[in-house]
Amino acid sequence: MMRTKLFIEKHAKFLFFVLCVLFYIVFAIADGPVWCRDSASYATMGASREPGYPLFLLFFRTVFGETRQLYGEPVYLFPVILVQSLLWGYAAWKLGITVYEEFAAAGQKKHAGAACFFAAGLQMAVPLLNRFAAIRGSMYSESIMTESLAMPLYVLLSIHIWKWMRYEKKMDYGMVLLDCFLLISIRKQMMIGLFLFLAVSFLKNVIRSNRIGIKSGIGKFILSLFLSILVLTLANGFDHSYNFILRGVWMEHTGNSKAVLCTLLFSSDESDAVLFDHYGTLDEKALFLDIIGQAQSKGLLIGQVPKGADWVTLAEHYADSYDVIGFEIEQPVIRSYVKAHYDLDDLQAERKMDEIGADIAGVLIHQDKRDLLKVYAANLIKGLICSDARVMPVLNGLGLLFYLFYLFLYILVLRRRHMAVAQAAEVVLGGILLNTIVVGAIIFPQPRYMAYGMGLFYLILLLMSYVLFVDDQKKSGT
């Protein structure tokens, strides 16, 4: 018995890691790979995808092949989800260990073990909710989609940003930059990681520059800005190089304007055709009128949302319209135009479609902004709620209360100089706000776009409550 206890104590971190990984591996074995709607475009290395995830799949496809079947899918997908599960397990483990070390350093070692398990458990709760409570009915870690890598990498990024903010170690600084590069190469939306890093750098080095001086702080922020630009340049170069090697063309992945164009079309009407007389061409005007006419006939535009409708109705109407406008109307119309007017191969045609779509979006950005801002406002609210719950009438008000409570606790821990928890709260809430702002501007927020910081949000909420409770206990002498 004593030997067993000593073994557990000696190898506690490793055993905890095994436990975290096993949690995800069990579901991977039970469910097998989950093929999603977008999975084929990654597996076939479609031109509209960033290079990270297609190359990840290519590696396993090359090593394990795809002719044999397992779980009704090509055999290589099973080791894919095993590695994804390993990454999810590592992120949960890293979060738990980080919390444990902070508790121990703060003299709260008797509660450190419980806090460690609780932190990892909250991170595990996110995919569990996805599998058992959401409509999808599967774990992110076993799905063939970018979130399967991006979500755990984002958790690791948040940890590294916070540790760098707190301890200023070069290793954490370097890991922040590496995490950002990987995230951007997997999913361009995750450029928010760099924005978060820069916001934290500005807060740390400029706003709170008393310790190091304002000149030194500005210098450190400028260095962060320079390195962020370097990461963006490298990620962009990686994207171009990938397409050059694969397709023989020095190009970025396609489809960058599609999301914005769909949103601009949704908030438009036929009267916006006059904009093309000033900013566009007659051909673009004809394309716009064709697209908007079809969209209007199907009731897809913002002008067809019932008058006096609340933000939920607007957000859901936009979400229901988005894919129909993009995939069933806009792309077929522009594709037909390109086919009729240009003699191009498939890749060149896709790039020409991108070019025309970007030009139409450039014209429509001049529209009256009131309807566009209404869509954006509805998306911001929806995105925030998706970040901590789901868009359900009973939870909408509850989501607002969560954020108000979070801000209230943050102000208290900041005033009481619990800087470790306050800084973690800033990183987590900053990431949620940035993700909501970016996603809400280009596409309809949904849980899989927004749940990156969900486990972290509730963890910090509870940690802030804990440190304030300990304060009160000390003051009362109990």
N, C-alpha and C positions, 0 to 999 in steps of 0.2 A: 504493500500500500504506500509506504514511504517512498519507495523507488519510483513508483508511478507518479506520485506527486512531484518529486524532484525532476523527473523527465518532462512532465507537462510544464513546469516552471521554466526549465532550461530551454525548451523548444516551443514556448508559448506563441511566439510570433509566427513561426512556421506552421504550427498546427492551426492557428487562426486563419492563415492564408489558405491552407488546404480546405478548411471548412467553407470559406467564402467561395472558392472556386467550385467545390463540390455542389454548392447550392445551384449554380448555373448549369453545371455539367449534367446534373440529374434531369433538368428540364430539357436540355439538348438531346439527351438520350431518349427521353420519354416522347418528345414531340418530333424530333428530326428537324431538318431545315424547313423553314417556312418561306415559300416562294410568294413574293408580293407583286403588286401591279407593275412596279417600276423595276423589278429584278432583272427582267430580260435585257433592258437597255444597259445595265451594268455588265451582265454576263457577255453580251455581244460587243462590248466596248463602243457603245454608240457615241457619235460625235457630240452629242449634247451633254455628255457627262464629264465631270472633273476626273483627272487621271487616277486619284488615289484608290478608290474602291474597285474599279475595273482591273487595275494592276494587282491588287490584293487577291481578287478572284482568279486572275490569270496564273498567278504563282501556284495556287492549289490545283487548278485545272491542268497545268503542265506536269506537276508532280504525281497527281493521283488519276488523271484522265477523267473522261466523262462518258465513256461508252457503257460502263456498268451502272446499274441502278441500286440505290439504297434509300429506303423510305419513299420510294416512288420518284426520286429525283436523282440527277447525276451524282455519282459517288463522291466527287470532289467537294460537294457542298457540305458533307458531314464534317470533315476536318476544318472547313471554314467556320462553322458554328462552334466547334470546339475551341478554336483560337479566339473567336469573339467572346465566348463564355469565359475563357481565361482572362481576357482583358477586363471584362466586367467584374470578375471576381477580384482581380488585382486592384481595380479602382475602389471597390468597396473596402477591401483590406487596407489600402493606403489611407483612406479616409478614417477608418477606425483607429489605425495606429497613430495617425496624426493627432486625433482627439485624445487618445490615451496619453501620448507624450506631453501634451499641453496640460492635461489634468495633473499628471505626475509632477511637472515642473511648477505648477501652481500650488503644490502641497495638498492636492486632493486625490492622493493615490488610492485611498480606500474606495473611491467612486470611479476611478479611471477605467477599470475593467468593464463595469456596467456601461459607461459612456462609450467605450470602444465598440461593444456589441450593438449598442443602440444606434450609433452612427452608421455602422455597416448595414444594420437592419433597415433603417430608413431608406438607404440607397437601394437595397433589394426590394423594398416595397413598391418602387416605381414600376419596374417590369412586372411585378406580381399584379398590380392594379391593371396594367395593360392586358394581362392574360386572363384574369378572372372577372374584372369589373367592367372593362371597356368592351366595345363591340368587336375589336380585333381578335381577342381570344388567343393571343400568342405573346411570347416574350420578345422584347427587342433583341436580346442577345442571340436568338435563334433565327432571326429574320434576315433575309438577303436584301439589305438596304443600308444606306450610308449611316443612318442613326445607330446601327449596331456597333460601329466603331466610334462615331462622333460623340455619342453620349458619354461613354466612359472616359474618352480623351478630354472632354470638356470638364468632367469632374476632376481629373488629374490636373488640368490647366488651372482650375480654381484653387486647388491645393497649392500648386507651385506659385501662383500669383500671391496668395496670402502669405506663404512662407517667405517669399522674397520681400514682401511688404514689411514683414515682422523682423526678419533676421538679416536681410541684405546679403545672402550668400550667392556667390557667383554660379554655383551649381543650379540653384532654383531659377536664377535669371536666365541661364542657358536653356533650362527645361521649358520655361515659359515660351521662349522663341521657337524651340523645336515643336512644342505642342501646337502653337499657332500655325506653323508651316504645315504640319500634318492635317490639322483641321481644315484649313483653307483648301488643301489639295484633295480632301475628301468631299467637302461640302462648302461651297463658296459663302453661303449664309454665315458660316462660322468665322468669317472675318471679324465678327463681333469680339472674338478673343483678343485681337490686336487693339480694338477700340477700348476694351475693358482694361487691358494692360496699360494703355496710354492714359486713361482716366485715373487709374490707380497711381501711376507714376507722377501725374500732375498733382494729385492730392497729396501724395507722400513727399515729393521733392520741392514743390512750389508752395502749395497752400500751407503745409506743415513744415516749413523750412527753418523754423526757429533754431533747431539743433545744429544744422549744417550751414545756415546762412542762405540768403535768397540767391546770390550769384552762383554758389555751388549747386543749389537745388535746380536752378534753371539749366545749368550745364548738364546735370544728370538727366533732366527731362528731355533735353535736346538729343542726348545720346539714345534714350529710349525711342524717340521719334525717328532718328536715323536708322536704328536697328529694325524698327517696325517697317519702314519703307524698304529696307533690304529684304526682310522676310516676304513682303508682298511681291517684290521684284523676282525673288527666287521662285516663289510659288507660281507666278505668271510665266516665268521662263520654263519651269517644269511642265506646265500645261502646254505651252507651245512646243517644247521638245518632244513630249509624248505624242502629240498629234503629227509632228513632222516625221518621227520614226514610224508611227503606225500608218499614216495616210499620205506621207510624202509632201505635206503642206505645212508651212510654218504658220500655225493658227491657234487661237484660243478655242476652247470648247464652244459649241454653238448654243443658241437658245437664251442668250443673256438678256435679250430685250422682251422675251415672250411674257414674262410675269407682269412687267410694268405695262405693256401694251394691253393685256387683258383687263387690267384695272382701269386704265384710261378709257378703253372702249366701254366698260361697264358704266362709267360715270358720264358718258357722252350721249348725245342725241343727234338727229339729222341736222339740226341747226349748226352744229359744229363743222359741217362741211365747208362753210365759208372760210374757215381757218386755212384750208389748203390753197385758197386763192392768194393768200399772203405769205405762207410759209412752206407750201408744198408744191406738188405738181398736179396736173389734170388726171394723170393715171392713178396717183395716190388717192386723189379725191374720189375717183370711181371705185377704187377698191374699198375705201372707207364706207361709201354709201351702200355698197353690196353687203359688206359685213354688218353694218349697223341695221340695215333693213331686215336681214335674216334674224339678227339678235332680237330686234323689236317684235318681229312676228312670233317669236317664241317666248316673249315676256321676260327677257333676261336682263333688262337694263334698270338702272337705278330709278328712272322716271316711272317705272312700272311697279315699284314698291308701293303698297297702299299708303295714302297720305296719313300722317300722324302715327305711323308705325314706330315702335321703339327700336333701340339699337340692336336688340337680339334679332328681330325680324330682318332688319337691314343687313346685319352680318351674315345671317343664314341665307338670305336671298343672294348675296354676293358669292358666298361659298358654293351654292348650288349652280350659279351661273358661270363661274370662273372656267371650269374645264370645258363646258359646252361652248362657250365663246371661243376659247383657245383651240381646242382639238377638233371640234365639229364645224366651226364656222371660219374663224380667222385663218388658220393654217391651210385648210382646203382651198379657200378663196385665193390666198397669195400663191399657193403651190400651182394652181391652175393658171394664174397669170404668168408665173415664171416659165412654166412649161410651154405656154403659147408664145412667149416673146423671146425666149433664150434657148440656145442649143447647148445645154450643160449636162455634165455627168451628175450623179446623185449628190456627191459631196459639194460640188460647186453650186448646185441648185439649192441645197440646204443653206449654204452661206449667203446666197443671193436672197433667199427668203428672210434670213436674219437681217440683212442690210435693209430690205424694204420695210420689215416690221419696225426696225429702229427708226427709220425715217418717218413712218406714220406716227410712232410714239413721240418723236421730236416735234411734230406738228400739234398733236393733241395735248401736249403739256401746256399749250397756250390757252386751253379752254377755261371757262369760268371755274374757279377752284372750289366753289362752295360745295358742290356735290362730291367732289374728290375728297375734300376735307371731312365730309360726313362719313364717307366710307372708311377713311383712315381712323377717325375717332372711334367708330364702331369696332374696327379691327384692334385698336389699342386696348380697349376694354376687354374684348374677347381674348386677346393674347395674354393679358395679365391673369385673367381667370383660368385660362388653359394652363398657365404656369404653376398654379397651385391647386387646381381642382378640375372640374369639367364645366362646360357651358350648359348648365341645367338651371331652370328658374329658381329652384330651392337653394342652389349654391351661389348664385350671383351675388346676393347681399353678403353671404358668408365670406366670399372671396375678398370683398372690400374690407370686411372686419379683420381678416387675417393681416392685410397690409397695414391697416391703421394700428393694429396691435403690435406688429413688427416694428413700425416706425416709433411707436411709443416706447417700446423696450429699448430700441437702439439709442434714443435720446437719453434714456436713463443710464445705460451702460457707458455711454460716452461721457456723460456728466460725472459719473463715478470713476472714471479713468480705467475702466476695464478694456484697455486698448486692444488686447488680443481678440476678444470676442467682437468688439466694435469694428475692427478691421475686417474680420471675417464677414460680418453683417454687410459691410460696404461692398465687398467683392461679390457676394451672393446676390444682393439686391441690384447692384449695378449690372451684373450679367443678365438678370431677368429683364430689367428695363431696356437695356440695349438690344437684346434679342427681340423683345416686343416691338420696339421702335423700327427695327430693320425689317422683320417679317411682316408687320402690319402695313408697311409701305409698299410691299411688292406682291404679296400673296395672302390668301386667307389663312389666319392662324388656326392650327388644329393641334391636338395634344402632342402628336409626334414631332411637331416643329418646336413646341414650346416647353416640353417637360425636362429639358436639360438640367435645370437647376432646382427641380421640384423637391428631390430628397434633401438637397442642401438647404433649401428654404426652411423646411420644417425642423431640420437639425439645428440651424442657427436660432430659430424661434425658441426652441426648447433650451438651448445653451444659454441664451440671454435670460430666460426665465430662471434658470438654475443659478447663475451667478448672482442675480438680484435676490433670490431666495436665501442664498448663503449669506449675503450682506445683511439681510434683515435678521437672520438667525444670530449672527455675531452681535448685532446691535442690541438684540433682546437678551443676550447672554445665555441662549440655549444651545 
